[in-house]
C-alpha cells in the first residue's frame, strides 16, 4: 500500500501541474475565439455536476479530486481493482472493500475505478483527468461531459454506417458489463438502505449505511459517492440513444426510462433533506416517486415557505409532525381585512336535490351568486378549484361544531373570478356580464349527510367537464412563476407540493381533461400542464439543454396518474399505484375517492356506516363494498395480484361484513413503491367466492424435511437433478420465525408457495406461503390458508448451490424440494369465513 500511496502522491502532483497547464492553454485559446466573451466565464466558472442544473434553492457541492493517475484506458475498469489488491472481482462486487485501506485510499480507488475508468470503458476512449480537474482547489467538474457524450454518439454512428463489426459488438458488451458492475457496487456499498425496498420485512426507520462495521466504507466521501451514481445514471441514460444511432435492435439492459432508481439512495442527498427539515415519510416519498439519484439531488435542497416545525416523532410510515396553525391566505395584495361570504345550506340542498350542480359567480357589483346547472346536458364553460383542506388556504373560521364554517374571503373569490375569466375567455374583448361560473367545495359542497352522497357523485362530472381546473397550493401561491427556461424547476415544486400529497386531489388530477389543468402561482399567474410537457420534451431532445440529463423531472404527473389520464386499461392497478403516498385525514373517505376516480356509484359506498360509528369500522365496511363493486363492474374487476399485497388485511374480528375478505388489504394507502404484483397476470381478474378469492397462479408444493426450517431464509430445489434452486425469504422477522413456524405449521401440514411469476430470475419476486385446507371443484381448485408473504428469486451463486448439494449429501433429512405447478393452477385464497 505504501507504494500505491507514493504513486498516488506523485500522480496527484503531476496531475495538478498538468491540469493547470492545460487549463491555461484553453483560456488562452478562448481569447482568440470570436465568441470568447460569451464562453470565457462558462469555461472558468466550473464545478462538479455542471452538466446538471444547480439544485433548487441550493448550490452545487465541491467534489474533491482523489484519482491517482493522469490517463485512463478503456480496459482499466476490469484491471484497476487488482492494482489495489482486489484480485477477486466477484467478491469485490459482493462484499465491497474487503481489503484494509487507510486515509483517502478508498476514495482514491473508487473515483479512479468507478468514475474515470468506467467513463473510459463505456465511451471507448482514453480519458484525461485534466479535462475534469479544477486545479485551483483540486476538485472535479463535468462541464465537458455532454460534449463527450455527443462525440461518443457520433463515433458510434459513423462506425455503424460501415457495418456493426464484431469488435464493436464486443466493446458494447464490455461497456454493458462495466455499467452493470458499477451500478451493483454503488447501489449496494455506497448508498443508504432503500426505505421503499420491498424484499425487506418491516423496513426500519434508520438510515444506516449498509456496511456498518467496515472502516473503509465509513471513510468514503458522501459527495464523491454521489458523483459516482450521477455519472453512472448519465451514461446509462445516454446508452440506448447511442444504440439507436447505430441501428442496433439489441440492448444489453432495459431502457432506463422503464427502470426504477437502481443506483441506490445517496447518503449525501438524504442527509441534506434531513438538514432541511424534511419529515422521514417525506424523504421516503421523494426517494420513491423521483426516478433517479440525479433528480433526487436536484430536489434535495428545496425549501418551502413554512417547513413542518417538529419531525422528531415522525417515522418512514407515519407523519406525526407538529404543524403550526395557519390562517387563510389573502390574495391580490389584500391587507387581511376583507369580508367573507358563503352560500346557504338550504339553497345548495335544493339545487342538488333537483339533480343539478351548484356553481357560483362573483359579479362586478360585488355580489356572490349561486345557480344550479345540469352539467350532463348543458354545454357550459366553467372552472373548478382543486386544493387541499389541510393547507388551510380558505380556512376562514370555525362553526359551533368546530368544523370549517364554509366561508370564503372576498379577495380569494375575486382572484378566482379573474383567473377563470382569463383562462376561459378566448375573445379579445369582454363585458362586465361575461364572468364565468366556477365550483369551489368550500362554497358549493353541502354538509347534510343524506345529500352528501349525491354531491360526491357529482365530482366526476365537475372535474371532468370543467373547462379549467385550477390548483391552489399554499407554498406555490406564495412563489412567483419562474422564467420559461426554468419550467422544470416549477414542475418539481408542483410534484413535491402538499397538494400532490393529498388523496382528495388524486381524483381531481386524473379527472381533469387534457389541456385544462392549471397550477396557480403568486399574482394570479398560472402554468398549464401543456407548458410543463413542452419543457420536458424540449429538454429531452436538446443534449445541451441544462435539464437534459434530468428531463424526467419534467413529467407533470407520476406514471400511474399519467396513464390513468390517458389510457383505459388496468385502471384498478394504476389507481393502487397512484394513491400509495397519498394521505387522507378521515380513513372512511378513502374508498369514496377511489370509487369516484374509477367511475363507480359513490352513493352506494357513502351510504355504508352510521353517522356516529367508529371511523375505522366504517372504513372497513366501505372497503368491502368497494371490492364488491369492483368485482361486479365490467372493465374493472379485482386484480389477482391483490393477494400479494402487504398487511394489514381486511378481515377484522367483530365486524361481520369483513368475513371472507381476509385476502384483501385493509387500506390501499400502504406507501408501497413496489406494486408490480398487481399486474400479474395482466389479462385475468380474480373472482370472489364464498370461501375466499379465486385466482390462477403458478406455485410450488413444498416437501419439507422432518425438522423445522430454522431460518426465514431458505433454499428450495426445483429440479430433480438439484441444479436449479430458488432462494426464499419469508416476510417474518428473523427472531419471530421459530414461533411463527410452531404456531402455524404442524408436521402434517402441506405447504405451498403461490408464485407471482413462473420463471423467476435474479430479481426478487413476491409470493405467498400458504397451508392447504382442502380442494374444491372436484380437485381443480386448491383451497389454502395464507400464512405470510415471501420473496423468491433464482439462486445464481454457484458457491451457494455447491454448499447446498454438499449439505444434502451429508444429511438427507435437511433436503427441501418444491414440486412445480403450472401457471393455470387455480387457488382459493381463504378469506377467514370460519
N, C-alpha and C positions, 0 to 999 in steps of 0.2 A: 504493500500500500504506500510506503514511503516514496517508492519510485514514481507511482502514479500521482502522488501529491506534488512532487518536484516537477513532474511533466506538466501537471495542471498549471502550476505557477508560471512555468516557462511559457506555455501556450497563452496563458492569460496576458502576460506582459507583452508578448509579441502581438497577440491579437489586438490589444488595446492600441499599440503603436500603429499597426497596420490599418486598423479601422479609422484612426484619426487621419492618417494619410489619405485613405480612400474618400472619407467624408470631405476633406479639404479639397480634394480633386473634383468631387461632384459640385461643391459650392462654387469653385472657380468656373466650372463648365456652365453653371447657370447664368453667370454674368455675361456669357457670350451667347446666351439663348435669347431669342427675340421675346419670349414671354417670361423672362426671369423675374420680373416684378410680381407676376402672378404666382409663380411656383416657388419663389425663394422661401417664404415662410412655411409653405406646405412641406418643404424638404427639411427645414431647420427645426420646426416645432413638431417633434415626433414623440411618440410614447407607445407603450405596449397596447395592442389591440386597436391600433389606428384603423384597421380595416373594418372595425365595428364603430357604431355611433357611441358617443360618450354616454355613460349610464344616466338615466333620468334622475335629475336632482343630485347627481354625484360627479365625481371626477375619475379619470382613468387611473388605475393603480400603476405603480412602478414595479416592473419585474426585474430582479437582479440578473445579471449575466453570469452564469456559472460554467458554461461549456468549456471543455479542456482543449479543444482543437480548433484550428482555423478553417480547415476544409473537411467536408463530409461527403463521402461517396455513396452511391445507391445501395451497395451491399453491406454498408456499415451497420444497418439496423440489425441484421442477424449475426454480425461478427462482434460488435462492440461489447455486449454483455460478457463475453469471455475475457476481454481485456480487464474487466473489473472483478474477475474471479467467479463469475456466474457461468459455470460450464454446463449446468443442467438447465436448458432453456425452458422446458415444460414446468420444472419446479419453480423457476423464477415467476412464471405466469400464475402458478397456483398458489405459491407461498409468499410471494413478494420478495423483499430484500432480505434474504436469509443469511447473507454473509455480513459479518460485523463491518460497519462503516462509521467513520468518525468525522466530526466537523461538517463541512459543506459537501463532503463526498457524495452523500445520497442525492443532493440537489444537482451536483455536477453530472453524475451519472444519468439521472433521469432526463435532464434537459438535453444532454448530448444524444441520448438514445431516443427519447420519445418526442423530441422537438426537431432537432436538426437532422438526425439520421432518418427519422420517419419521413420528414419532408423530402429528403433526397431520394429515399426509396420510392415514394409514391409518385413524385414528379419525374423520376428517372434521370436526374441531372445532378451535377456537383453543386453543393451548397456552400457558399462563402459566408461565414458568420458575420463578416464585416457589413454585409447587407442588412443585418438585423441589429447591429450594435450601436447604441448611443454612447460614444466614447467619453463624453464629458462626465457622466455619472455611472458608466458601466451598467447600463440597463438595456432591455430589449425594446424594439419597436417592430411593427408589422406593416409599415407603410407600403412596402414593395410586394406584399403577398398577393394582392389582387392582380397585379401585373404578371407575376409568376404563374398564377393560375390561368390567365388568358393565354400566355405563351405556351403553357402546357397543352391547352386545348387545341391551339393552332398546330403545334408539332404533331400531336396525335392525328389530327385531321389530315394533314399533309401525308403522313405515313399511311393512313388508311386508304387514301386515293390510289396508292400503289399496290394495295392488297394487304390484308392483315397477315403478316408473316408470323411464323412460329415464335421467333424471338420476341416479337411484340406481345404475343399472347402470353408467353412465359413471364414477361415483365409485369403484365397486368395481374397475373396470378400471384406473383410475389408481393406486389403492391397491396393486393386484396388481403393476403395473409398478414402483412405488416399492420395494416389498419385494424384488422380483427384482433391481432395480438395486443396492439396498443390500447384498443378500446377495452379489452378484457382487463388489462393491467390497471388502467386508470380508474375504471369503474369499481374494481374490486379492492385496490390498495391505496388509492389517492382520494377517496371520497368518504363522506359520511354515509351511514346506513340510510337506505331509502325509507322514508316514512310511509310510503304507499306500496312498498313491495309486498306482493301477495303470497309467495310461499313463506310467509313469516308469521307464525302463530302469535297472536296477541302482540302486535308491534309495541315496543317500549316507547317511553316518552323522552328518552335521552337522545343525544346527538353524538354519541361516542364514535370515535374512529374505529374502523374495522379491526385493525391490529393494535390492540391496546398495549401489549407488552413488548413491542418491537421499537427499540430506541431509534433505529434508522428511519422508520416511518414517522416517528414523532418529530424528527428533525426536519422533515420536508417543509418547504415554504408553501403556505396555502395559496399565495398568489401565483407561484410557479406552477403548482399542480393545476390551478385554474387555467393557466396558459396552455397546458398540455391538452386539456379537454377541449378548449375552444379551437385550437389548431386542428385537432382530430375531427371535430364536427365540421369545420370549414372544408377540410379535404374530403370528407365523406359526402358532403352535400354537393361538391363540385364533380365528384366521380361519375355519377350517372350521366351528367350533361356531356362529359368528355366521351363516354362510350357511345352516346347517340351521334356525336360528330364523326366517330369512326365508322358508324353504320353497323355496329355490333349489336345483335339482339340478345346477347347473354351478359348478365352482370353476375358477379360472384357474391353479392348480397342484395337484399331488397332495397328498393328506392327509399332513401331516408325520409321521404315525405310520408311514408306509411309506418315509420318506426316511432316508438316512444323514446323517451330520454334514455340513451344507452351508454353515455359516457359518465354516468354516475351523478352524484349530487355534490356540488362544490362546497368544500368546507368554508372557503372564503365568502361565498355568496350567502350561505346560511347564517354564518356568524354576523355578516353585515346586516342582514334582515333583523336578527335579534337585537343588534345595537340600535337599529332604527325603531325599535318598539313594536315589531310585528308580533302578533299573537302566534303561539305554536301551531294552532289549527290553520291560521292564515298562511304560515310558512308552508305547511303541508299542502294546502290547496294550491298555492302558487307553483310549487315544485311539481304538482301533479297536472295542472292544466296547461303549463307552458312547455312546449315540446322539446326544448334543448337547454343545455347549460348556458349557451351564449345569450339566450333570451332571458333566462333567469338572472344572469349577470346584468343585463340591460335594465331589469326591473328592480334589482335588489336594493338600490339606494332610494327608491321612490318614496316620497313623503305625502302625507295628507295634511289638510289644514288642522285636523284635530285627531291625532292618533289615540287609540284606546289608552286610558290612563294607567291601568294596572293589569299586567298579564301574568302575574306570579302564580295564579291559581288555574291557569289555562293548561289544557293538555292538547295533544295532537288530535284528540277525538272530540273535545268539547271546548267551546269558548266560554270562559267564566269571567270575562273582563269586567272591571268596574267602569261603566260608561257614564261619563258626565252628562247631566241633564242639558238638553239643547232646546233653545227656543225656536219658534218659527223663523224661517229665513225670509226676510223682507227683500224686495226687488225694486228695480228701476230707481235706485237712489232714494228709496223711501227711508224716512228717519225712524220708522218703527211705531208710528202713532196713527196709522190708517185704520179705518173701521173694518169690521169683519161682517161676513154675510153667510147665510145658509138658506137651504130650501126646506120648506116644511115637510115633515114626515107624511102627513096625510096626502099631500099632493103627489109625492113620489109613489105611495101605495096605489093611489087612484090610477096613475099613468101605467104602472106595471101590471095592475090587475086588468087593464084594458088590452094587454098584450103589446104595449108599446114600450119604447126605451126613452127615459128622460135625458134630455140634453139641455145645456144651459148656454145662454148668450149674455154677454155684457154689452149693454147699449152705450152709445155715446152720450146718453143722458145720465149715465151713472147709475143704471138700474140692472139688477140681475134677474133675468127672465128664464123660466124653465118650461119646456114644452115636450110633449110626447111624440115620438116618431116611430113608424113601422119600418125598421131597417131592412126587413126582408123584401119589402115591396118598393119603397121609395129610393130613387137614385140620389141619395143625399150626400153632399160633400161636408164632412165634419171631421173634427180632430178628437183625439183621446190622449189622456195623460197617463204615463206609466211611472210610478215612483214607489218607494218603499216606506211603509208607515214607520219602521224603526229609524228611518233617517230624520223624522220629526220636522220635515220641511214645512208641512202645513199644519203643525200641531199648535192650534190657537188657544187651547184650554181644555178643561175637564168639565164633564157634566156631573150630575148628582150621583151617578153610578161609578164615578172615577174613570169614565171612558172618554175618548176623544169627542168633543162637543160638536163635531162636524161643521164647524165654521171655517171660513177661509178669508184671508186678508185681501183687501181690495187691491193692493199692489200686485199680489200674485195673480188675481183674476185678470187684471189689466195686462199683465205680462203674457198670460196665456192667449188673451184676445189678440194682442199684437203679433205674437209668434205664429199662431194659427192663420191669421189673416195673411201674413207674409208667405207662409208655406203653401197655402191652399189657393191663393189668388193667382191666376195665370193671365190676368189682364193688366194693361199698362195703367189704367186709372180705376178708381173705385169711388163709391159714395158712402155716406155715413150709414146707409141701410144695408151694407154688404157684410156685416160681421158674420163670420161662420160660427155655427154652434159647436160645442165640444162637450166631452164627457170627462168628469173627474169623480173618482169614487167618493171623495170627501163630501161632495155636494149631491151626487146622484145615486148613491147606494143606500137602500133603506136599512133600518135597524130591526124591524119587526121580523121575528123568527119565521113565521109562516110565509112571508113574501120573499125572504132571502133566497130560497131555492130557485124561484123564477128569475130573480135578479142575477144569480150566479150563472144560470143558463144563458143569459143574455150576453155574458162576457165574450163568448165565442164570436158572436156577430159584431159586437162593438169593436174588438181589436182586429178582426179580420176585414171588416168593411170600412174602417176609418181610413180616410184619405191621407192622414198624417198621424202617426203615433209619436208622441214627444216624451223623451226620457228625462226625468229630473233626478239628479244625484247631488247630494249636498256638497260634496267635495268638488265635483265638476262645475257646479253653478257658481262656485267662488273662484274659479280659474278662467283666465282668458282663453279663447280659442287660439291654438298655435298656428304658426305660419304653415302654408300649404306643404312645404318641403318636410315638415315635421309631423305630418298626419299620422304616421305610425306611432309616434310618441303619444299622440292623443288617443289612439286606439288602445294602447297599453293601459292608459289610465281608465278607459272605459271597461276593459276586460277585467281589471282588478278592483273595480269600484264596489262600494257597498250594494249598489243596485244589482250588480251581477251575482251577489251572494244569495239574494232572497228567492224563495220558492215561488211566491206570487208573481214575480216578474218573469219567471220562466215561461209561463203560458203566453204572456204578452209579447215576449221576444219571438216565439215561434209562430204566433197567430198573425202578427203584423205583416201585411202584404209586402211584396218586393217594392223597393224604391220609396216606401212610405215611413220608414223608421228613422227618426232624427234624435240626436242627443244634444241637450242644451248646455251652453256654457255661459259665462258671465256676460251681462249686457244683451241678453236675448239672442246671442249668436248661437248657431246650431251647426252640426256636422251631420251629413246624411250617410247612411251605410254605404251608398254607392261611391261616395268620395273615399271612404276607407278602402273599399275594394280596388278602386283605381290606383291608390297609392301603393297598395300591396303588389298589384300586378306590375306597376312601373318599377318598383324596387327589385322585383324578381327578374325582370327582363334586362335590366341595366347592370352589368357587373361592377360599374364604377359608382353606382348609387350607394351612398353611405349606409343604407339599410339593406343592401343586397344580401349580405350573409345572415341577416335575421329577418328575411322577408316574411317568414311565417308569423312573426309578431304582428303582422298586419291583418291577420284573419279577424274579421269583426266578431265572429262567434266561435265557440268551441265546435269541434267537428260534429258531435251529435246534434247540437242545435241547428247547425248549418244544414245538416241532412234532413232534419225534421221540417225545416222551412222549404226544402227543395225536392224531397223525394217522398214517395208514398210507401215504399217497402220498409219493413222492420220498424214500424213506428213505436211499438211497445218496447223493443230493445233499446232504441235510441232515447226514448223517454227515460228509461232507467239510467242510462249513461249521463244524460243531460242534467239530472237532478242530484247527482252524487254529492256535490259540495254545496248544495243549496241549504238554506236554513229557514225554518218556519217557527213562529212563536207558539202557535196553537197546534199540537200534534193532530187534532181531529180535522184540520184543514188540508192535510197532505193529499188525501185521496180526492178531495174536491178539485184541487188544482190539476192533479193527474187526469182525472176524468174530463175536465174541461179541455185540457190540452189535447186529449185523444178523441174528442168529439162525442163523448158519452153523455147520457142524460144525467146531469148533476143533481136534479131534484131527487132521484132515486137514492143517491148517497146522502144528500143533505137531510133527508127525512129520517135517516137511521140515527137512533140515540135520542135521549131526552135532554131537556134544557139544562137541568142541574146534575146530570150524570157525570161521573168521573171522566175527564177528557181522555185518559189513556184507554179506558174501556170503550168509549165511543170511537176512538181511533181504530181499535182492533176490529170492532163490528163493521166499521165502514170499509176497512181493508178487505174483509170477507166479501162484502157486497161488491166492491170494486173488482175483485178477482172473478166473481160470478158474472159480472157484466162483460169482462174481457172474454171469458170462456164462451159466452153466448153471442158475441158480436162478430159477424163475418169480416174478415180482413184484419182482425186484431188477434185474438186468442192469447193463450198463456205460453210463453216460450218454454220449451222443455228444459233449457239450461237453468231455469229458476231454482231447481233442486240443489244446485251447487253454490248458491249464494250464501253469504255468511249469516250466523245468528245475530240477534235473537229471532226465534221463529214465532209464527203467529199463534200456535196452539197455546192457550193460556188457561190454566185450571180455574174453574169457577165461571168461565164465560162460555156458555153452551154453544154460542154461534161459531166459535173457533174450532169446535170438534171436527176432525178430519182435515184440518188445514196446517198440520204440523210441518208440511213440506215447504210452506211459503214463508218468506221473510216478514217479520212484523212491520218493517218500515222499508221504504226504498231510499231513505236518506242515510245510507250507511257509510258514506265518504270513502268509496272504493274507486280506485283508478283502473283496476284490472277487471273489466266486466265482460271480457270476451266469451265466457261460457254461455251467455245468453244467446249467442249467435250459433250455437251448435245443438242439433243440426239446423241449418238455415231454413229449410223448407217444411219443417214439421213443427206443429204445436202440440202441447200436452192437452190432456182431457181430464176433467175432474170426475172421479169415480166415487162411489160410496165409501170405499176403504182408503182412498188416497188419490194420488195423481198418476195417471198412466203416461209413461214416456217410453221412448226407444233409444237405447244407447248400447255401445259395446261394453264389455266388462270382463272381469276375472273372477272365477270361483277359486278361493284360496284353500289350499291344502296345507294346514298349519302343522308344525311339529307338536309333539306331545307336551312340551314345556311352553309356558307363556313367552311371547315375544317380549324381550327385555326393554327395548327402547322404542320410542315413537318413530325412529328412522330405521327402516329395514329394507331388505332386497328380496325380490320375488323372481324366481326363474320362470320364464315363459316359453321355454323351448326344451324339448326332451334331451337335446344334446348339451344343454346347460351353457350355451354360448351367448344367449341373449337374456339380459336381466333388466328389470325395472327397479329404479330406486324410488322408495315411497317414504313420505314424511307425513305423519298424521297431525292434524290440526289440534293437538292436545299438548299442553305444556309438559316438558320432559319429566318433571317431578310428579306430575299427576297421572302419568301414563300407567303405572302399575295399578293404581287404584281404579283407573278407567277400565283397564283390562279385566280386573277381578269382578267389578260390578256389572259389566255389560256382556262379558263373553265367558261362556262355560265350555267345558271340554267337548260338548256335543254340538256346539254352535257351528252352523255353516256360514262362513263369512264370504262376502263378495266385495269387489271394488267396482263400482259403476264409473266408467271412464268417459270423459268428455270427448276424447278422440281415440280412435282405434290404433293409430300408429304414432305414438309419441316419439319425439327426438330429444335433443339436448335441452330444450326449453322446458321449464316446469309447466305441467298441465294440471288442471283441477279435476278431482273426482270425489267419490263418496264411499266411505267404508260403511257397509250395511250388513245386517244379520237377517237371514232367511226366516220368514214367518210361515210360508206355505206357497202353494201355487194356485193360480186362478185360471179360468177359461180353459179347462182341460189340460193344464200344464203349460200353456203358451206364455202365461204371464207369471213372472217371479215376483211374489209379494214379499217385500223386505222392509225392515225397520231401519231407518237411517241412524248411524251412530256418530259419525263426525266427518268433516271434510278431510281429504287427503290431497297431497301434491305428489305427482309422479313424473318421472322422465326416464329416458333410456340411459342406462349406465354406459358411458363411453370410456371410462378409465380402465385400461386393461389390467393394471396392477390390482385394482379392487376386485375385478372379476376373477383374477388368478387366486386372490386370497379367499374369495367365497368358495371356489372349487376345492381349494385345499381344506377349508373348514368342513365341507361336506364329506370329503374322503376320510377325514379323521373322525368325524362324528355324524352319522347319518340322521340322527334324531333332531338335528338343527335345520334340516332342509325345509324350505318354504317354497312351494310351487304354485303357479297360477294356471288354471285351465281357462283358455280364452273363449269368450262368447262373441258372436258376430254383432255388427252394428244394428242389426234388425231385432235384437233381443228386446222383448217388452218387459217393463218393470212397473209394478205398482208401488209407489213410494208411500208407505203408511203415513196417514195424517193424524194418528193419535185418536181415533174414534172411540176405541175401547177405554 
